[in-house]
Amino acid sequence: MNLPLRGFPVAEFRSRTARAQALMQDAQLSALLLTTEPEVRYYTGFLTRFWESPTRPWYLVIPLAGDPIAVVPSIGAHLMGQTWVQDIRTWQAPDYHDDGVGLLLDTLKEVTPPEGQIGVADRMESHLRMPLADFRTLENGLGVRRIVSDAQITRRLRLVKSDAEVSKIKAATTIANRAFDRVPEIASVGKPLATIFRDFQRLCLEEGADWVPYLAGGAAQGGYGDVISPATDSPLVHGDVLMLDTGLVWDGYLCDFDRNYSLGEP
C-alpha cells in the first residue's frame, strides 16, 4: 500500500492562515483564539496524543496579520518547534496560580487594538477546553476588548479539504478496509465480543493505523440493540449479526464507517 507523505508543506499552513485572516477581516475580528486539538493542528501541524490529558491547556493565537503565535506549556515547546510556527511562548505547567492565562492575556493585548474583537469557536461541535475561571480571568483582563463568536471561520475552512487532506483520509479508509477484510480471521462462533474488539484494534494497527481512538459495535440474533455499549465477554453464537464501527487515525486524519457480518444464516 502506497501511503502519502506525512505532514504538509509549510505553504499549506500559510494558505490556511491567510484564508482565515481574510475571513477575519470580513468578520471584523482582530484575532482568533484557538484552544482545541483539531483547531491548533489545522493551522500548525502540531500532532500529539498529549491532548488526551486534561491537565494542561494549549493555546494558539492567529492575529489579523502575521503568523500564528503558540502559547503552550513548556513540555510542548520542542514538538511545536518542529512545526512552521516560529513564535512559541511557554510557561511551566501545571501552575495552580496562573496556568498560562497571564501569558495568553499579554499575547492577545499585544496583537489586538484596545477595542478589538477576539473570535472563539462557539457553535455546534465546539468546546472551550480551558477552565471557566481562567476564561473569566482572561475576559476581565482584556479591558474593553471583547471575546466574540469566531463566525465559524475555522469550521468553514476545515469543511473544504485540500487534495493533500483527501489523500490522508483515503489512506485511513484503506487501512480500515484492509482490517475489515480480515475480520473472518478473528470472529467466530464461541468467541467473546470483547476479544473480537481487542483483536480488531490489533488488525487496524497491523494494517498501518497510528492508533484506534474509537471502536463500537454489537452482536445479537438477527441484529443488535445498540452500538454504543461496551463490549462484553458474551460469546458469539450461530445466527448473530456482528457489527464493527471504527474511527482509526492515520497522520491525524480519521475514517468512520462500519461493516456487518453474519455468523451463518441470520
C-alpha positions as CSV (number, residue, x, y, z in Angstrom):
1,M,0.0,0.0,0.0
2,N,1.4,3.4,-1.1
3,L,0.8,5.9,1.7
4,P,1.1,9.7,1.1
5,L,3.9,11.7,2.8
6,R,3.2,12.6,6.4
7,G,2.6,16.2,7.3
8,F,2.1,19.1,5.0
9,P,4.3,21.6,3.3
10,V,4.6,25.0,5.0
11,A,2.7,26.5,2.1
12,E,-0.4,24.6,3.1
13,F,-0.4,26.1,6.6
14,R,0.3,29.6,5.2
15,S,-2.6,29.2,2.9
16,R,-4.9,28.1,5.7
17,T,-3.8,31.0,7.8
18,A,-4.2,33.6,5.0
19,R,-7.7,32.3,4.2
20,A,-8.7,32.6,7.9
21,Q,-7.3,36.1,8.1
22,A,-9.3,37.2,5.1
23,L,-12.5,35.9,6.8
24,M,-11.4,37.6,10.0
25,Q,-11.3,40.9,8.1
26,D,-14.8,40.4,6.9
27,A,-16.0,39.5,10.4
28,Q,-14.2,42.5,12.0
29,L,-12.0,40.2,14.2
30,S,-8.6,41.3,15.4
31,A,-7.5,37.8,16.4
32,L,-8.7,34.2,16.7
33,L,-8.1,32.3,19.9
34,L,-7.9,28.5,19.3
35,T,-7.9,26.1,22.2
36,T,-8.7,22.6,20.9
37,E,-6.6,19.9,19.2
38,P,-8.3,19.9,15.7
39,E,-8.1,23.7,15.5
40,V,-4.5,24.0,16.7
41,R,-3.3,21.1,14.5
42,Y,-5.2,22.5,11.4
43,Y,-3.1,25.7,11.5
44,T,0.2,24.4,12.8
45,G,0.6,20.6,12.2
46,F,1.1,20.1,15.9
47,L,0.2,16.4,16.3
48,T,0.4,14.7,19.7
49,R,-1.7,12.4,21.9
50,F,-0.8,14.5,24.9
51,W,-4.1,16.4,24.3
52,E,-5.8,13.4,26.0
53,S,-4.5,14.7,29.3
54,P,-6.9,17.4,30.7
55,T,-4.2,18.8,33.0
56,R,-2.7,21.3,30.6
57,P,-4.4,23.9,28.3
58,W,-2.9,24.7,24.9
59,Y,-3.5,28.0,23.0
60,L,-2.9,29.3,19.5
61,V,-3.5,32.9,18.6
62,I,-3.9,34.0,15.0
63,P,-3.6,37.7,14.6
64,L,-5.2,39.7,11.7
65,A,-1.8,39.9,10.1
66,G,1.3,37.8,10.5
67,D,2.0,34.2,11.6
68,P,0.2,32.3,14.4
69,I,1.6,32.5,17.9
70,A,1.7,29.4,20.1
71,V,1.1,29.8,23.9
72,V,1.8,26.4,25.2
73,P,3.2,24.5,28.3
74,S,6.9,24.2,28.2
75,I,6.6,20.4,27.8
76,G,5.3,21.1,24.3
77,A,7.9,23.6,23.2
78,H,10.2,21.1,21.4
79,L,7.5,19.5,19.4
80,M,5.9,22.8,18.5
81,G,9.3,24.0,17.4
82,Q,9.3,21.3,14.7
83,T,6.3,22.9,13.1
84,W,6.3,26.1,11.0
85,V,5.4,28.2,14.0
86,Q,8.3,30.5,15.0
87,D,6.7,32.5,17.9
88,I,6.4,30.0,20.7
89,R,5.7,31.3,24.2
90,T,5.7,28.9,27.1
91,W,5.1,28.6,30.8
92,Q,5.9,25.8,33.4
93,A,2.6,23.9,33.7
94,P,0.7,23.0,35.7
95,D,0.8,26.3,37.5
96,Y,-2.0,26.4,40.1
97,H,-1.8,30.2,40.4
98,D,-1.5,31.2,36.7
99,D,-1.7,28.3,34.2
100,G,-0.7,30.3,31.2
101,V,-3.6,32.8,31.4
102,G,-1.3,35.8,32.1
103,L,1.0,34.9,29.1
104,L,-2.1,34.4,26.9
105,L,-3.5,37.7,28.0
106,D,-0.3,39.6,27.3
107,T,-0.2,38.0,23.8
108,L,-3.7,38.9,22.9
109,K,-3.2,42.5,24.1
110,E,0.0,42.7,22.0
111,V,-1.7,41.7,18.7
112,T,-5.1,43.4,19.1
113,P,-6.1,47.1,19.3
114,P,-7.6,48.3,22.5
115,E,-11.2,47.9,21.2
116,G,-10.5,44.8,19.1
117,Q,-12.7,41.7,19.0
118,I,-11.2,38.2,19.5
119,G,-13.0,35.3,18.0
120,V,-13.6,32.0,19.8
121,A,-15.5,29.0,18.4
122,D,-18.9,28.8,19.9
123,R,-21.2,26.8,17.7
124,M,-22.0,23.1,17.2
125,E,-19.2,20.6,17.9
126,S,-17.1,23.3,19.6
127,H,-15.8,23.4,23.2
128,L,-13.6,25.8,25.1
129,R,-11.1,23.4,26.7
130,M,-9.9,25.8,29.3
131,P,-11.1,26.2,32.9
132,L,-14.1,28.6,33.1
133,A,-12.4,30.5,35.9
134,D,-9.4,31.1,33.6
135,F,-11.7,32.2,30.8
136,R,-13.3,34.7,33.0
137,T,-9.9,36.0,34.2
138,L,-9.0,36.4,30.5
139,E,-12.2,38.3,29.7
140,N,-11.8,40.6,32.7
141,G,-8.1,41.3,31.9
142,L,-8.8,42.3,28.3
143,G,-10.4,45.6,29.2
144,V,-12.7,46.9,26.5
145,R,-11.6,44.2,24.1
146,R,-14.3,41.6,23.6
147,I,-14.3,37.9,23.1
148,V,-17.0,37.1,20.5
149,S,-18.0,34.4,18.1
150,D,-15.4,33.3,15.6
151,A,-18.1,33.4,12.8
152,Q,-17.3,29.7,12.3
153,I,-14.2,30.6,10.4
154,T,-12.2,27.5,11.2
155,R,-15.1,25.2,10.8
156,R,-15.9,26.6,7.4
157,L,-12.3,26.2,6.3
158,R,-12.0,22.7,7.6
159,L,-15.1,21.5,5.8
160,V,-13.3,22.0,2.5
161,K,-10.4,19.6,2.2
162,S,-7.3,20.1,0.2
163,D,-6.0,17.4,-2.1
164,A,-3.4,16.5,0.5
165,E,-6.0,16.2,3.2
166,V,-8.2,14.0,1.0
167,S,-5.2,11.7,0.4
168,K,-4.7,11.2,4.1
169,I,-8.4,10.4,4.6
170,K,-8.2,7.9,1.8
171,A,-5.2,6.3,3.5
172,A,-7.2,5.9,6.7
173,T,-10.1,4.4,5.0
174,T,-7.9,2.0,3.0
175,I,-6.3,0.8,6.2
176,A,-9.7,0.3,7.8
177,N,-10.9,-1.6,4.8
178,R,-8.0,-4.0,5.0
179,A,-8.7,-4.6,8.6
180,F,-12.4,-5.2,7.9
181,D,-11.4,-7.7,5.2
182,R,-9.6,-9.7,7.9
183,V,-12.5,-9.9,10.4
184,P,-13.1,-13.6,9.5
185,E,-9.7,-14.3,11.0
186,I,-10.8,-13.1,14.4
187,A,-14.6,-13.6,14.6
188,S,-16.2,-17.0,15.0
189,V,-18.9,-18.8,17.0
190,G,-17.9,-19.0,20.6
191,K,-15.5,-16.0,20.5
192,P,-16.3,-13.3,23.2
193,L,-17.3,-9.9,21.7
194,A,-14.7,-8.2,23.9
195,T,-11.9,-10.3,22.5
196,I,-13.1,-9.5,18.9
197,F,-12.9,-5.8,19.8
198,R,-9.3,-6.1,21.0
199,D,-8.3,-8.3,18.1
200,F,-9.9,-5.8,15.6
201,Q,-7.9,-2.9,17.0
202,R,-4.8,-5.1,16.6
203,L,-5.7,-5.7,13.0
204,C,-6.0,-2.0,12.4
205,L,-2.6,-1.3,13.9
206,E,-1.1,-4.2,11.8
207,E,-2.5,-2.7,8.7
208,G,-1.0,0.7,9.4
209,A,-3.2,2.7,11.7
210,D,-1.4,5.1,14.0
211,W,-4.0,4.5,16.7
212,V,-7.6,3.5,17.1
213,P,-9.4,6.0,19.3
214,Y,-12.9,4.8,18.5
215,L,-14.4,1.3,18.1
216,A,-18.0,0.5,18.7
217,G,-20.3,-2.4,17.7
218,G,-22.6,-5.1,18.8
219,A,-23.8,-8.6,18.1
220,A,-27.1,-10.4,18.6
221,Q,-29.5,-12.7,16.9
222,G,-30.8,-11.2,13.7
223,G,-29.4,-7.8,14.6
224,Y,-28.3,-5.7,17.6
225,G,-30.0,-3.4,20.0
226,D,-27.4,-0.6,20.1
227,V,-23.9,0.1,19.0
228,I,-22.6,2.3,21.9
229,S,-22.5,-0.2,24.8
230,P,-19.1,-1.6,25.9
231,A,-18.2,-5.0,24.5
232,T,-19.0,-7.8,26.9
233,D,-17.5,-11.3,27.3
234,S,-20.6,-12.9,25.9
235,P,-19.6,-15.4,23.2
236,L,-20.9,-15.1,19.6
237,V,-23.5,-17.7,18.6
238,H,-24.7,-19.1,15.3
239,G,-27.1,-16.6,13.7
240,D,-25.6,-13.5,15.3
241,V,-25.2,-10.4,13.2
242,L,-21.9,-8.7,14.2
243,M,-21.3,-5.1,13.6
244,L,-17.9,-3.2,14.0
245,D,-17.7,0.5,13.6
246,T,-14.2,2.2,13.7
247,G,-12.6,5.6,13.6
248,L,-8.9,4.9,13.2
249,V,-6.2,7.6,12.7
250,W,-3.5,8.0,10.1
251,D,-1.3,11.1,10.3
252,G,-4.1,12.9,12.2
253,Y,-6.9,12.1,9.8
254,L,-9.7,9.7,10.6
255,C,-12.1,7.4,8.9
256,D,-15.5,6.5,10.4
257,F,-17.6,3.6,8.9
258,D,-18.8,0.2,9.8
259,R,-19.2,-3.4,8.4
260,N,-21.8,-6.0,9.3
261,Y,-21.1,-9.8,9.4
262,S,-23.4,-12.8,9.7
263,L,-22.3,-15.8,11.6
264,G,-24.1,-18.3,9.5
265,E,-27.7,-17.7,8.5
266,P,-29.0,-14.7,10.4
